[in-house]
Amino acid sequence: MTPTKTSKKSTPYTRFQTTLGEVFEKIDLSAAERKLLSEPQAIHRDTITIKKDDGKKATYPAFRVQFSNARGPYKGGIRFHPEADLDEVKALAALMAIKTAVVGIPFGGGKGSVQCDPKDLSKRELQEISRAYIRAFAPHLGADIDCPAPDVNTTPEIMAWMRDEYEKMTKSYAPAMITGKPLAYGGSLGRDTATARGGFFILQELVERDALDPSELRVVIQGFGNAGGHMAELLHGAGFTIVAVSDSHGGIYNAEGLDPVRIEKYKRKNGTVAGEYCTGSVCDLERMKMDGVQRITNEELLELPCDILIPAALDNVITEANAKKIHAKLILELANGPTTPEADVILEKKGVKVIPDVLANAGGVTVSYFEWVQGRSGEQWTAERVDHDLKRIMLSAFRAVRRTAYREKMTYREAAFAVGLRRIVEAMRARGWVES
């Protein structure tokens, strides 16, 4: 696996193109097929204007990228973030197209964003932006066209506002036009833990295949939000030893193990994973010493001695600069795009298995698919049915990727891309977009 050298500045989309180019060299596709797989089908952009609480107007760039609908309606979240620019949204839409194909659900890939900082907005202002986003892009959305979902800094409450605005505009009942909604307003049981559970099922399968004892495996998790926090609890409950976790303020490390349930309790109370020991930058050092706990940075966390590393927060954190210092034997990507192509080369040479984001974190979009099905049928699935079907789909996807990796001598990332791309191409051929 050798990334193409390029003079372009590294961005989320150029990193996607690098991996795409590598996989193109290993699978048989025509020039027309490669072209259709390389660029979005549509890019929609607008400027959202709202009246702030102080009476002044404010404007925010907004985007919706629709990468591919060969296999079904576009599917992908909407993020509210000051740095969520078009390049990032294009990359995420492309990865979503591959992700939905890898797990075999009938969706394509899309993504949306508003360049704003929710921390600077009141609840009323946040609702205004959410509704304005739908007004801007409503002609391009719908259960059979493009079905959004939550992403960074967006919530079930925001999805409910968006559905409500869409239904007012279209004078329709449209529970399947958006997923990740509150349970009381068309949501699905199991959606809140879906990303973590999907990755957990794959990790369990890997551990069982290699006949490993979970209690002997040390796990480090970067990010203690929805995905990382739930993953920590699932692994702890299954007997794995969680030795370090972090959030945006930094992390804590204990070589003997941490209790994620206690960490969550104090994080809710004091705002950080170190909340049991620290208030702001002031920490009870004596108590930390007694408990064997150390404060660490997010950068230090990645290089800790461990067996399993789970990046569950930011993209672009495992790079050429730190890949050689990573001790983990297995990396499970719950975050989108945490590993650069240059780091992938180093990790492959070291014999590190990387379970890529397009497979590892696909549990979220899989349960979004279940919610879409429930919205269209009027059913309400039980938690047991959601869990059973999620496990079935995730393990089927993992086994398809694993077979491809072994048979075609690919990394897991290359194999996941190959599985996804081939399924997209099959649909394009069936639709007559390209010659069979």
C-alpha positions in Angstrom: 0.0 0.0 0.0 1.8 3.1 -1.2 0.0 6.4 -1.3 0.3 8.5 -4.4 2.6 11.4 -3.8 0.9 14.6 -4.5 1.7 18.3 -4.2 -1.8 19.1 -3.1 -2.4 20.1 0.4 -3.7 17.2 2.5 -7.4 17.6 3.1 -10.2 15.1 3.9 -11.1 14.8 0.3 -7.5 14.4 -1.1 -7.0 11.7 1.6 -10.2 9.9 0.3 -8.9 10.3 -3.3 -5.6 8.7 -2.3 -7.2 5.6 -0.9 -9.6 5.5 -3.8 -6.7 5.6 -6.3 -4.9 2.8 -4.5 -8.0 0.6 -4.6 -8.6 1.4 -8.3 -5.2 -0.1 -9.1 -6.3 -3.4 -7.5 -9.8 -3.9 -8.9 -11.0 -4.1 -12.5 -13.1 -1.1 -13.3 -13.6 0.8 -16.6 -12.6 4.5 -17.0 -16.3 5.5 -17.0 -16.9 3.6 -13.8 -13.9 5.2 -12.1 -15.1 8.6 -13.1 -18.6 8.1 -11.7 -17.0 6.9 -8.4 -14.6 9.8 -8.1 -16.8 12.9 -7.8 -20.2 13.8 -6.2 -23.3 13.7 -8.4 -24.5 17.0 -6.9 -23.3 19.8 -4.7 -25.9 22.1 -3.2 -24.8 25.2 -1.3 -26.6 28.1 0.3 -26.3 30.9 2.8 -28.5 30.7 5.9 -29.6 34.0 7.4 -31.2 34.2 10.9 -32.0 37.0 13.3 -30.0 36.6 16.5 -31.3 37.2 20.0 -29.8 40.7 20.0 -31.8 41.6 16.9 -28.8 41.5 14.5 -28.7 39.3 11.4 -26.1 36.5 11.0 -25.3 34.4 8.0 -23.8 30.9 7.8 -22.6 28.9 4.8 -24.5 25.7 4.4 -23.9 22.6 2.2 -25.5 19.3 1.1 -23.3 17.0 -1.0 -24.9 14.1 -2.8 -22.2 11.7 -3.8 -24.0 8.6 -5.2 -27.5 7.3 -5.3 -26.8 4.2 -7.5 -27.9 1.9 -4.7 -30.7 4.0 -3.2 -31.5 7.4 -1.7 -28.6 9.6 -0.6 -27.9 9.0 3.2 -25.8 11.0 5.6 -25.7 13.3 8.5 -25.8 17.1 9.0 -23.0 18.6 11.1 -22.9 22.0 12.7 -19.3 23.0 13.0 -17.3 26.2 12.3 -14.8 24.2 10.2 -17.2 22.0 8.3 -16.4 23.2 4.8 -17.2 21.8 1.4 -14.0 19.7 1.2 -14.8 18.0 4.4 -18.5 17.4 3.5 -17.5 16.0 0.1 -15.1 13.5 1.7 -17.8 12.4 4.3 -20.4 12.0 1.6 -18.1 9.8 -0.5 -17.2 7.7 2.6 -20.9 7.3 3.4 -21.6 6.0 -0.2 -19.0 3.3 0.4 -20.1 2.6 4.0 -23.8 1.9 3.1 -22.6 -0.4 0.3 -20.2 -2.3 2.6 -23.0 -3.1 5.0 -25.4 -3.8 2.1 -28.2 -1.4 3.0 -30.2 0.2 0.1 -28.8 3.7 0.4 -26.2 5.9 -1.4 -24.1 8.5 0.3 -24.6 12.2 1.2 -23.6 14.7 3.8 -24.5 18.1 5.0 -23.2 20.9 7.1 -23.7 24.4 8.5 -20.6 26.4 9.3 -21.5 27.6 12.7 -20.4 27.1 16.3 -23.4 25.8 18.3 -21.6 26.8 21.5 -22.2 30.4 20.5 -25.9 30.0 19.8 -29.0 30.0 22.0 -31.5 27.2 21.7 -33.8 29.5 19.8 -31.0 30.5 17.4 -30.1 26.8 16.9 -33.7 26.0 16.1 -33.8 28.9 13.6 -30.6 27.6 11.8 -32.0 24.0 11.8 -35.3 25.1 10.2 -33.5 27.4 7.7 -31.3 24.5 6.6 -34.4 22.5 5.6 -36.0 25.5 3.9 -32.8 25.9 1.9 -32.4 22.3 0.8 -36.0 20.9 0.9 -36.3 20.4 -2.9 -33.3 18.0 -2.7 -34.5 16.0 0.4 -37.1 13.3 1.1 -37.5 9.7 2.1 -36.9 8.6 -1.6 -34.4 11.2 -2.5 -32.0 12.1 0.3 -32.5 11.2 4.0 -30.3 13.2 6.5 -29.4 12.2 10.1 -27.5 13.6 13.1 -23.8 14.2 13.0 -21.3 16.3 14.9 -23.1 18.8 17.2 -26.6 17.8 15.9 -29.1 15.9 18.1 -32.4 14.1 18.0 -34.1 17.4 19.0 -32.6 19.1 15.9 -33.8 16.2 13.7 -37.3 16.7 15.1 -37.2 20.5 14.3 -36.0 19.6 10.8 -38.7 17.0 10.2 -41.3 19.4 11.5 -40.2 22.2 9.1 -40.1 19.8 6.1 -43.7 18.6 6.9 -44.9 22.2 7.2 -43.3 23.1 3.8 -44.5 20.0 2.0 -47.9 19.8 3.8 -47.1 16.1 4.3 -46.6 13.4 6.9 -42.9 12.4 6.4 -41.5 10.3 9.3 -38.9 8.7 7.0 -37.4 11.9 5.5 -34.9 12.1 8.3 -33.5 9.7 10.9 -32.0 10.0 14.4 -35.2 11.5 15.7 -36.5 11.3 19.3 -38.3 8.0 20.0 -41.6 10.0 20.6 -41.4 11.5 17.1 -40.6 8.6 14.9 -37.1 7.5 16.2 -35.9 3.9 16.6 -34.9 2.0 19.7 -31.2 1.4 19.7 -30.1 4.4 17.6 -28.2 6.1 20.5 -25.9 3.1 21.0 -25.8 1.8 17.4 -22.4 3.1 16.3 -20.7 1.6 19.4 -22.6 -1.6 19.2 -21.7 -2.2 15.6 -18.0 -1.8 16.3 -18.3 -3.9 19.4 -19.8 -6.8 17.4 -16.8 -6.7 15.0 -14.3 -6.5 17.9 -16.0 -9.5 19.6 -15.7 -11.5 16.4 -12.0 -10.7 16.0 -11.2 -11.6 19.6 -13.1 -14.9 19.3 -11.5 -15.8 16.0 -8.1 -15.4 17.5 -9.1 -17.2 20.7 -8.1 -14.2 22.9 -9.1 -13.5 26.5 -10.8 -10.1 26.8 -9.5 -9.7 30.3 -6.0 -9.7 29.0 -6.6 -7.0 26.4 -5.9 -3.4 27.2 -8.0 -0.8 25.4 -7.4 2.9 24.8 -10.3 5.1 23.6 -9.9 8.6 22.3 -13.2 10.4 22.6 -15.8 9.8 25.3 -18.9 11.1 23.5 -21.8 9.0 22.2 -19.7 6.5 20.3 -16.6 6.3 22.6 -18.5 6.4 25.9 -20.9 3.6 24.9 -18.0 1.6 23.5 -16.2 1.9 26.8 -19.2 0.6 28.7 -19.8 -2.3 26.3 -16.1 -3.4 26.5 -15.9 -3.0 30.2 -19.0 -5.1 30.6 -17.5 -7.8 28.4 -14.4 -8.0 30.5 -11.9 -5.9 28.5 -9.6 -3.6 30.5 -10.1 0.1 29.6 -6.7 1.7 30.5 -7.3 5.2 29.1 -10.1 7.5 27.8 -10.2 11.1 26.8 -12.4 14.0 25.7 -11.7 17.4 24.2 -10.1 18.5 27.5 -7.5 15.6 27.6 -7.6 12.2 29.1 -6.8 9.9 32.1 -4.7 6.8 32.2 -4.5 3.9 34.6 -2.4 0.9 33.6 -4.6 -1.3 36.0 -7.9 -0.2 34.4 -10.6 2.4 34.6 -14.3 2.2 35.3 -16.2 3.9 32.5 -19.4 4.0 34.5 -17.8 6.1 37.2 -16.1 8.3 34.5 -19.5 8.9 32.8 -21.0 9.8 36.2 -18.4 12.4 37.0 -18.2 13.7 33.4 -21.9 14.5 33.6 -21.3 16.3 36.9 -18.1 18.2 36.2 -17.8 18.2 32.4 -14.7 16.1 31.8 -13.5 12.5 31.9 -11.1 13.7 34.7 -14.1 15.1 36.6 -13.6 12.7 39.6 -10.2 14.2 40.3 -10.1 17.6 38.7 -12.1 20.9 38.6 -10.9 22.8 35.6 -7.1 22.7 35.7 -6.9 22.0 39.4 -6.5 18.4 40.3 -6.3 16.4 43.5 -2.9 15.0 42.8 -2.7 12.9 46.0 -5.9 11.1 45.2 -4.8 10.5 41.6 -1.6 9.0 42.9 -3.4 6.7 45.3 -5.7 5.5 42.5 -2.8 5.2 40.0 -4.4 7.7 37.6 -2.4 10.1 35.4 -3.6 13.1 33.3 -2.6 12.8 29.7 -3.1 14.7 26.5 -5.0 13.4 23.5 -1.7 13.1 21.6 -0.1 11.1 24.4 -3.1 8.8 24.6 -2.6 7.5 21.1 0.9 6.3 22.0 0.1 4.5 25.2 1.0 0.8 25.6 -2.2 -1.1 24.7 -3.6 -3.9 22.6 -6.5 -2.1 21.1 -6.8 1.6 20.1 -10.2 3.1 19.3 -10.1 6.6 17.9 -13.7 7.8 18.4 -13.5 11.5 18.1 -11.6 13.6 15.5 -10.3 12.9 12.0 -6.7 13.0 11.0 -5.2 12.1 14.4 -3.1 9.1 13.4 -0.5 10.5 11.0 2.9 9.9 9.5 4.3 11.8 12.5 3.0 9.5 15.2 2.2 6.1 13.5 5.6 4.7 14.4 5.0 5.4 18.1 1.6 3.6 18.3 1.8 0.3 20.3 -1.6 -1.1 19.6 -1.9 -4.3 17.6 -5.4 -3.4 16.5 -7.1 -0.1 15.6 -10.9 0.1 15.4 -12.0 3.4 13.8 -15.2 4.7 15.4 -14.4 8.2 14.2 -14.6 9.2 10.5 -11.2 9.4 8.9 -8.9 9.3 11.9 -6.0 7.7 10.0 -4.1 9.3 7.1 -3.0 7.2 4.1 0.7 7.9 5.0 0.0 6.5 8.5 -1.7 3.4 7.0 1.5 2.5 5.2 3.5 2.7 8.4 0.9 0.7 10.4 0.8 -2.0 7.7 4.5 -2.4 7.8 4.3 -2.8 11.6 1.6 -5.5 11.3 -1.1 -3.4 12.9 -4.7 -4.4 11.9 -6.8 -1.3 11.1 -10.6 -1.9 11.0 -11.6 1.1 8.9 -14.3 3.6 9.6 -16.4 2.6 6.6 -16.9 -0.8 8.3 -16.3 -0.2 12.0 -18.7 2.7 12.6 -21.4 1.6 10.1 -23.7 0.6 13.0 -25.1 4.1 13.1 -26.2 4.2 9.5 -27.5 0.6 9.7 -29.9 1.5 12.6 -30.8 4.7 10.7 -31.9 2.3 7.9 -34.0 0.4 10.4 -35.6 3.8 11.5 -36.2 4.6 7.8 -38.0 1.3 7.3 -40.1 1.8 10.4 -41.0 5.3 9.3 -42.2 4.0 5.9 -44.1 1.0 7.3 -45.5 2.5 10.5 -44.0 -0.2 12.6 -42.1 0.1 15.9 -39.3 -2.5 16.2 -38.3 -3.9 19.6 -34.8 -3.3 21.0 -34.2 -7.1 20.6 -35.0 -7.0 16.9 -32.8 -4.0 16.3 -29.9 -5.6 18.1 -30.3 -8.9 16.4 -30.5 -7.4 12.9 -27.6 -5.0 13.6 -25.4 -7.9 14.6 -26.3 -9.9 11.6 -25.6 -7.1 9.2 -22.3 -6.0 10.8 -20.9 -9.5 11.0 -21.9 -10.3 7.4 -20.1 -7.1 6.3 -17.0 -7.9 8.3 -16.8 -11.4 6.9 -17.1 -10.1 3.4 -14.3 -7.6 4.0 -12.2 -10.2 5.7 -12.6 -12.7 2.8 -11.6 -10.0 0.3 -8.6 -8.9 2.4 -7.2 -12.5 2.6 -8.1 -13.6 -0.9 -6.8 -10.5 -2.7 -3.9 -9.7 -0.2 -5.4 -6.3 0.7 -5.5 -4.3 4.0 -8.8 -4.2 5.7 -9.3 -0.6 4.4 -8.6 -1.5 0.8 -10.8 -4.6 1.1 -13.7 -2.5 2.6 -13.4 0.0 -0.2 -13.2 -2.8 -2.8 -16.4 -4.5 -1.4 -18.2 -1.2 -1.4 -17.1 0.1 -4.8 -17.9 -3.2 -6.5 -21.4 -3.2 -5.0 -21.9 0.4 -6.2 -20.7 -0.5 -9.7 -23.0 -3.5 -9.8 -25.9 -1.2 -9.2 -24.7 1.3 -11.8 -24.4 -1.5 -14.4 -27.9 -2.8 -13.6 -29.3 0.7 -14.0 -27.6 1.1 -17.4 -25.4 4.0 -16.3 -22.3 2.1 -17.5 -21.9 -0.9 -19.8 -22.1 -4.3 -18.1 
